[in-house]
Amino acid sequence: MGSNSEIYLIGLAVLFFLIIVFLFVRKITNSNKLKVKIETNPDPFDSVEKNNDTLEEKSIDLYESKENQELACFYLLSVDKTIFDIDQIFGFLSNYGAKIKNKYFSLVDKTGIEKFRIINALKPGTFENDTRTFAIVVVSDLIRVSDPVITVKQMIEFSINFSEKFHATLCDEERTPISKQMISHMESRAQDIERINQLNKTEN
């Protein structure tokens, strides 16, 4: 009987001790006002904008005329938002046949008509030897090219090759990963423009 009483007393003592420890820890926690801070990963474009190095939203500014345009654009963004090696970009574009013009790269067809151009997606949209960028834009005015359908296909091919080489993500104008539906839509636009061009040639 005495041994049972001792067990009960020991159990009560342990319980009492745990309660005291709990109250003590809670008091310390409340006194320090510990808070959980939830942080969101900053958008790399936001950080760029704070440094006045904003995205070139209006790549159409690189075309002399803003009237009667049908622009096709692909954004190529570094997967981990690291800066592209500018020397490698220059070498890649040169090997691809692109020629630098007014500080952007241009690809032309056999007749000398521009098919599409590659610009820096960060303002001012140009390429220099010391350019630092994690985003470029492949853009074409489908109204001006000789063959809109082939041009769009070549833009897609170029963008895929660039993505594989530089670990970039192929995105649309909203900088979201591009979908097959968006590519199909762009190809359909090109086909419509080509039909209109053919009709205009027939009428003339």
ABEGO torsion letter per residue (X at the ends): XAAAAAAAAAAAAAAAAAAAAAAAAAAAAAAAGBBBBBBBBBBAAAAAAAAGBBBBABAAAABABABGBBBBBBBBBBAAGBBBBAAAAAAAAAAAGBBBBGGBBBBBBAAGBBABBBBBABOAGBBBAABBBABBBBBBBAAABABAAAAAAAAAAAAAAAAAAAGBBBBBAAGBBBBAAAAAAAAAAAAAAAAAAAAAAAAX
